[in-house]
Amino acid sequence: MPQGPDDRAPLSRRVSLGWFSLTTVAFWLPTIRGAFDGASYQWGLFGLGGRGTGGDYWLPLVASLVAIALTAGAWRGQRWALWLVAAWSLLLTLAFAVFMATSPEDLRFRGDTLGIDVSLGWVGLIVLVGATLLTLVSATQAPSSEDLVPPPSSLNGTWLGALALALPIQFVLLRLGAPGSSLDQAGVVLTVVQWFLIGRIFAPRR
């Protein structure tokens, strides 16, 4: 009987890496949209920004590559990657707490394309603290040897091919879709889903 894609990974690790994907999708979106949308797409992160692949495009690009490397290492049970995922979550929690104390009115999550505007506040802090504790548990549960993790299978390659084949579809949707249009929104949704599935490329399988 076929097994699940990540049945060799503890539940805490699966949830932790889902959380990691959620907190790093903000890098993947401008990486893909900057390249595919072109100059019509404007983005901003941590006080830096640009249009298309101009300006500080290196930031989301490098951050996305680092996030992929951490995702790969964490799924393969490498302790350094799991501890860095935990450190990232802790950093986000501390930054959120400081920002909450100084500028609580600015703690909102906005996504113009999909019309998202949500207040974070105390709920966000509680979620961050809980997620950080979970990532720490996941890091302490890492196997003492990578030999305990099965080698990549053909299904890992299948996931890589499937997610790579989504790229030309994303290009068409984002390049042809006007900002805020149905095509543009579909391209954004596909890009977000793609990011959450990237871990399937590295997930251990029986």
Backbone hydrogen bonds in HBPLUS format (Angstrom, degrees):
<---DONOR---> <-ACCEPTOR-->    atom                        ^
c    i                          cat <-CA-CA->   ^        H-A-AA   ^      H-
h    n   atom  resd res      DA  || num        DHA   H-A  angle D-A-AA Bond
n    s   type  num  typ     dist DA aas  dist angle  dist       angle   num
A0009-ALA N   A0006-ASP O   3.10 MM   3  5.50 162.3  2.13 112.6 118.3     1
A0013-ARG N   A0010-PRO O   3.04 MM   3  5.34 125.3  2.35 102.1 115.7     2
A0014-ARG N   A0010-PRO O   3.11 MM   4  6.51 157.2  2.16 152.2 158.8     3
A0015-VAL N   A0011-LEU O   2.96 MM   4  6.21 166.0  1.98 159.3 162.1     4
A0016-SER N   A0012-SER O   2.94 MM   4  5.95 155.8  1.99 138.4 146.1     5
A0017-LEU N   A0013-ARG O   2.92 MM   4  6.05 156.3  1.97 148.2 153.5     6
A0018-GLY N   A0014-ARG O   3.01 MM   4  6.21 139.6  2.17 137.1 148.3     7
A0019-TRP N   A0015-VAL O   2.93 MM   4  6.22 153.5  2.01 148.8 155.8     8
A0020-PHE N   A0016-SER O   2.87 MM   4  6.17 150.9  1.95 141.3 150.1     9
A0021-SER N   A0017-LEU O   2.99 MM   4  6.13 153.8  2.06 137.9 143.9    10
A0022-LEU N   A0018-GLY O   3.04 MM   4  6.31 152.9  2.12 142.0 149.4    11
A0023-THR N   A0019-TRP O   3.01 MM   4  6.33 151.5  2.09 151.4 158.4    12
A0024-THR N   A0020-PHE O   3.08 MM   4  6.16 122.3  2.42 139.6 153.6    13
A0024-THR N   A0021-SER O   3.28 MM   3  5.20 144.8  2.42  95.6 105.6    14
A0025-VAL N   A0021-SER O   3.00 MM   4  5.87 119.9  2.38 147.2 156.4    15
A0027-PHE N   A0024-THR O   2.94 MM   3  5.57 162.8  1.97 116.6 122.3    16
A0029-LEU N   A0025-VAL O   3.03 MM   4  6.15 166.3  2.05 158.5 159.9    17
A0031-THR N   A0027-PHE O   3.24 MM   4  6.34 146.3  2.36 140.8 150.6    18
A0032-ILE N   A0028-TRP O   2.97 MM   4  6.18 167.2  1.98 160.2 161.0    19
A0033-ARG N   A0029-LEU O   2.78 MM   4  5.81 167.0  1.80 161.5 164.3    20
A0034-GLY N   A0030-PRO O   2.82 MM   4  5.22 146.4  1.93 122.6 132.7    21
A0036-PHE N   A0032-ILE O   2.87 MM   4  6.01 159.0  1.92 154.0 160.7    22
A0037-ASP N   A0033-ARG O   2.72 MM   4  5.06 148.5  1.82 130.0 141.0    23
A0041-TYR N   A0038-GLY O   3.11 MM   3  6.02 170.8  2.12 127.1 130.1    24
A0052-GLY N   A0041-TYR O   2.89 MM  11  5.49 155.7  1.94 156.4 163.2    25
A0043-TRP N   A0050-GLY O   3.06 MM   7  5.78 163.2  2.09 164.5 169.7    26
A0050-GLY N   A0043-TRP O   3.20 MM   7  5.78 151.9  2.28 142.6 145.1    27
A0045-LEU N   A0048-LEU O   2.71 MM   3  5.24 153.6  1.78 144.3 153.7    28
A0048-LEU N   A0045-LEU O   2.79 MM   3  5.24 164.8  1.81 126.0 129.5    29
A0056-ASP N   A0049-GLY O   3.06 MM   7  5.43 166.9  2.08 133.4 137.4    30
A0054-GLY N   A0051-ARG O   2.81 MM   3  5.33 158.9  1.86 140.6 143.7    31
A0059-LEU N   A0056-ASP O   2.97 MM   3  5.89 156.3  2.02 127.6 131.9    32
A0061-LEU N   A0057-TYR O   3.28 MM   4  6.40 164.7  2.31 155.5 159.8    33
A0062-VAL N   A0058-TRP O   2.83 MM   4  5.81 171.8  1.84 151.7 154.5    34
A0063-ALA N   A0059-LEU O   2.94 MM   4  5.97 164.8  1.96 153.7 158.8    35
A0064-SER N   A0060-PRO O   2.87 MM   4  5.85 150.2  1.96 138.9 146.3    36
A0065-LEU N   A0061-LEU O   3.11 MM   4  6.39 158.0  2.16 147.4 153.0    37
A0066-VAL N   A0062-VAL O   2.93 MM   4  6.18 159.0  1.98 153.3 159.1    38
A0067-ALA N   A0063-ALA O   2.90 MM   4  6.04 157.2  1.95 144.4 151.1    39
A0068-ILE N   A0064-SER O   2.91 MM   4  6.15 152.4  1.99 147.2 154.4    40
A0069-ALA N   A0065-LEU O   3.02 MM   4  6.26 156.3  2.07 144.3 150.6    41
A0070-LEU N   A0066-VAL O   2.92 MM   4  6.22 156.6  1.97 151.6 157.9    42
A0071-THR N   A0067-ALA O   2.86 MM   4  6.04 155.4  1.92 145.0 152.3    43
A0072-ALA N   A0068-ILE O   2.88 MM   4  6.09 161.0  1.91 150.5 155.3    44
A0073-GLY N   A0069-ALA O   2.97 MM   4  6.16 168.6  1.98 148.5 151.8    45
A0074-ALA N   A0070-LEU O   2.81 MM   4  5.88 161.9  1.84 150.2 155.6    46
A0075-TRP N   A0071-THR O   2.98 MM   4  6.08 164.3  2.00 148.9 153.1    47
A0076-ARG N   A0072-ALA O   3.12 MM   4  6.29 145.6  2.24 142.9 152.3    48
A0078-GLN N   A0073-GLY O   2.90 MM   5  5.24 163.9  1.93 157.7 152.3    49
A0077-GLY N   A0074-ALA O   2.96 MM   3  5.03 158.1  2.01 105.4 110.8    50
A0081-ALA N   A0078-GLN O   3.16 MM   3  5.63 124.2  2.49 107.9 120.3    51
A0082-LEU N   A0078-GLN O   3.20 MM   4  6.54 161.3  2.24 153.0 158.5    52
A0083-TRP N   A0079-ARG O   2.88 MM   4  6.07 160.5  1.92 159.5 164.1    53
A0084-LEU N   A0080-TRP O   3.05 MM   4  6.19 146.6  2.16 137.7 146.7    54
A0085-VAL N   A0081-ALA O   2.91 MM   4  6.17 149.0  2.01 147.0 155.7    55
A0086-ALA N   A0082-LEU O   3.05 MM   4  6.30 154.3  2.12 141.3 148.0    56
A0087-ALA N   A0083-TRP O   2.85 MM   4  6.08 150.7  1.93 141.0 149.7    57
A0088-TRP N   A0084-LEU O   2.87 MM   4  6.05 152.3  1.95 144.5 151.3    58
A0089-SER N   A0085-VAL O   3.09 MM   4  6.37 157.7  2.14 146.3 151.7    59
A0090-LEU N   A0086-ALA O   2.92 MM   4  6.17 154.5  1.98 147.9 155.4    60
A0091-LEU N   A0087-ALA O   2.87 MM   4  6.07 155.2  1.93 146.5 153.3    61
A0092-LEU N   A0088-TRP O   2.99 MM   4  6.26 157.6  2.04 147.7 153.4    62
A0093-THR N   A0089-SER O   2.99 MM   4  6.23 153.9  2.06 143.9 151.1    63
A0094-LEU N   A0090-LEU O   2.96 MM   4  6.24 162.6  2.00 154.2 157.7    64
A0095-ALA N   A0091-LEU O   2.93 MM   4  6.10 165.1  1.95 151.5 156.0    65
A0096-PHE N   A0092-LEU O   2.86 MM   4  5.96 154.4  1.92 145.2 152.7    66
A0097-ALA N   A0093-THR O   2.95 MM   4  6.15 157.3  2.00 147.2 153.1    67
A0098-VAL N   A0094-LEU O   3.01 MM   4  6.26 160.5  2.04 151.2 155.8    68
A0099-PHE N   A0095-ALA O   2.93 MM   4  6.09 164.0  1.96 148.5 153.4    69
A0100-MET N   A0096-PHE O   2.77 MM   4  5.89 148.8  1.86 146.5 155.8    70
A0101-ALA N   A0097-ALA O   3.10 MM   4  6.29 143.1  2.24 139.6 148.3    71
A0102-THR N   A0098-VAL O   3.12 MM   4  6.37 136.2  2.32 142.0 153.8    72
A0103-SER N   A0099-PHE O   2.71 MM   4  5.46 164.5  1.73 149.7 155.3    73
A0106-ASP N   A0103-SER O   3.07 MM   3  5.67 155.7  2.13 117.7 124.8    74
A0107-LEU N   A0104-PRO O   3.25 MM   3  5.45 167.0  2.27 109.0 112.7    75
A0108-ARG N   A0106-ASP O   2.87 MM   2  5.70 128.4  2.14 110.9  95.1    76
A0120-LEU N   A0107-LEU O   2.95 MM  13  5.62 167.9  1.96 154.9 151.3    77
A0109-PHE N   A0118-VAL O   2.76 MM   9  5.16 158.3  1.81 152.6 156.4    78
A0118-VAL N   A0109-PHE O   2.91 MM   9  5.16 158.8  1.95 143.2 148.1    79
A0111-GLY N   A0116-ILE O   2.81 MM   5  4.67 154.8  1.88 130.0 131.6    80
A0115-GLY N   A0111-GLY O   2.90 MM   4  5.75 109.2  2.41 143.7 162.6    81
A0116-ILE N   A0111-GLY O   2.87 MM   5  4.67 159.5  1.92 137.4 138.0    82
A0115-GLY N   A0112-ASP O   3.25 MM   3  4.90 152.3  2.33  94.0 102.1    83
A0124-GLY N   A0120-LEU O   3.43 MM   4  4.92 158.1  2.48 106.2 108.9    84
A0124-GLY N   A0121-GLY O   3.12 MM   3  5.50 120.5  2.50 104.3 117.3    85
A0125-LEU N   A0121-GLY O   3.26 MM   4  6.68 151.8  2.34 145.3 153.3    86
A0126-ILE N   A0122-TRP O   2.95 MM   4  6.19 163.7  1.98 157.1 160.5    87
A0127-VAL N   A0123-VAL O   3.00 MM   4  6.21 162.9  2.03 150.8 155.5    88
A0128-LEU N   A0124-GLY O   2.94 MM   4  6.10 158.7  1.98 146.8 152.9    89
A0129-VAL N   A0125-LEU O   2.93 MM   4  6.15 162.9  1.96 152.6 156.5    90
A0130-GLY N   A0126-ILE O   2.99 MM   4  6.18 168.8  2.00 151.7 155.0    91
A0131-ALA N   A0127-VAL O   2.86 MM   4  6.00 161.3  1.89 151.3 156.9    92
A0132-THR N   A0128-LEU O   2.87 MM   4  5.99 154.8  1.94 146.9 154.0    93
A0133-LEU N   A0129-VAL O   3.03 MM   4  6.29 160.0  2.07 151.3 155.9    94
A0134-LEU N   A0130-GLY O   3.08 MM   4  6.33 152.1  2.16 143.0 150.8    95
A0135-THR N   A0131-ALA O   2.94 MM   4  6.26 152.5  2.02 148.4 155.5    96
A0136-LEU N   A0132-THR O   3.03 MM   4  6.31 148.7  2.14 146.7 155.1    97
A0137-VAL N   A0133-LEU O   3.01 MM   4  6.31 152.4  2.09 145.3 152.6    98
A0138-SER N   A0134-LEU O   2.92 MM   4  6.20 158.4  1.96 148.6 154.6    99
A0139-ALA N   A0135-THR O   2.98 MM   4  6.20 152.3  2.06 141.5 148.3   100
A0140-THR N   A0136-LEU O   3.09 MM   4  6.35 153.1  2.16 145.6 152.1   101
A0141-GLN N   A0137-VAL O   3.10 MM   4  6.31 128.8  2.37 141.4 155.0   102
A0141-GLN N   A0138-SER O   3.17 MM   3  5.14 137.1  2.36  94.7 106.8   103
A0142-ALA N   A0139-ALA O   3.34 MM   3  5.44 165.1  2.36 105.9 108.5   104
A0148-LEU N   A0145-SER O   3.17 MM   3  5.92 168.7  2.19 117.4 120.7   105
A0149-VAL N   A0146-GLU O   3.05 MM   3  5.48 161.2  2.08 111.9 117.9   106
A0156-ASN N   A0153-SER O   3.09 MM   3  5.46 136.2  2.29 104.9 115.7   107
A0158-THR N   A0154-SER O   2.98 MM   4  6.35 142.7  2.12 141.8 153.0   108
A0159-TRP N   A0155-LEU O   3.04 MM   4  6.32 156.3  2.09 147.7 152.0   109
A0160-LEU N   A0156-ASN O   3.09 MM   4  6.38 153.7  2.16 142.9 150.3   110
A0161-GLY N   A0157-GLY O   2.98 MM   4  6.23 160.3  2.02 148.4 152.8   111
A0162-ALA N   A0158-THR O   2.92 MM   4  6.15 158.7  1.97 150.2 156.3   112
A0163-LEU N   A0159-TRP O   2.99 MM   4  6.13 167.0  2.00 153.7 156.3   113
A0164-ALA N   A0160-LEU O   3.01 MM   4  6.10 148.2  2.11 143.2 152.5   114
A0165-LEU N   A0161-GLY O   2.93 MM   4  6.10 148.8  2.03 145.0 153.1   115
A0166-ALA N   A0163-LEU O   3.30 MM   3  5.18 140.6  2.47  90.7 101.6   116
A0167-LEU N   A0164-ALA O   3.12 MM   3  5.53 150.6  2.21 108.0 116.1   117
A0169-ILE N   A0166-ALA O   3.12 MM   3  5.28 120.1  2.49 101.4 116.5   118
A0170-GLN N   A0166-ALA O   2.94 MM   4  6.24 157.4  1.99 156.2 163.4   119
A0171-PHE N   A0167-LEU O   2.90 MM   4  6.18 155.1  1.96 152.1 159.5   120
A0172-VAL N   A0168-PRO O   3.08 MM   4  6.31 160.9  2.12 144.6 148.1   121
A0173-LEU N   A0169-ILE O   3.01 MM   4  6.24 172.2  2.01 156.2 158.2   122
A0174-LEU N   A0170-GLN O   2.88 MM   4  5.94 169.0  1.89 155.3 158.6   123
A0175-ARG N   A0171-PHE O   2.83 MM   4  5.69 157.1  1.88 146.5 153.7   124
A0176-LEU N   A0172-VAL O   2.98 MM   4  5.76 161.3  2.02 143.8 149.3   125
A0177-GLY N   A0173-LEU O   3.00 MM   4  5.59 139.2  2.17 129.1 139.9   126
A0181-SER N   A0178-ALA O   2.86 MM   3  5.29 162.3  1.89 143.0 142.7   127
A0185-GLN N   A0181-SER O   2.91 MM   4  6.18 161.1  1.95 152.1 157.2   128
A0186-ALA N   A0182-SER O   2.90 MM   4  6.07 155.1  1.96 145.6 152.6   129
A0187-GLY N   A0183-LEU O   2.95 MM   4  6.19 153.0  2.03 147.0 154.3   130
A0188-VAL N   A0184-ASP O   3.01 MM   4  6.31 150.5  2.10 146.2 154.1   131
A0189-VAL N   A0185-GLN O   2.93 MM   4  6.18 165.5  1.95 153.3 156.7   132
A0190-LEU N   A0186-ALA O   2.95 MM   4  6.09 162.5  1.99 148.2 153.1   133
A0191-THR N   A0187-GLY O   3.01 MM   4  6.14 149.9  2.10 139.3 147.4   134
A0192-VAL N   A0188-VAL O   2.95 MM   4  6.24 155.1  2.01 152.1 158.5   135
A0193-VAL N   A0189-VAL O   2.95 MM   4  6.19 168.0  1.96 155.4 158.4   136
A0194-GLN N   A0190-LEU O   2.90 MM   4  6.00 156.2  1.95 143.4 150.6   137
A0195-TRP N   A0191-THR O   3.09 MM   4  6.32 152.6  2.17 141.5 147.8   138
A0196-PHE N   A0192-VAL O   3.13 MM   4  6.49 155.6  2.19 150.4 156.6   139
A0197-LEU N   A0193-VAL O   3.08 MM   4  6.32 129.4  2.35 142.9 156.5   140
A0197-LEU N   A0194-GLN O   3.13 MM   3  5.16 137.1  2.32  95.9 108.2   141
A0198-ILE N   A0195-TRP O   3.31 MM   3  5.30 156.5  2.37  99.8 106.7   142
A0200-ARG N   A0197-LEU O   2.92 MM   3  5.54 149.5  2.01 117.3 125.7   143
A0201-ILE N   A0198-ILE O   2.99 MM   3  5.71 158.6  2.04 119.6 125.7   144
A0202-PHE N   A0199-GLY O   2.95 MM   3  5.45 143.0  2.09 112.2 121.8   145
A0203-ALA N   A0199-GLY O   2.95 MM   4  6.00 128.8  2.21 148.4 163.5   146
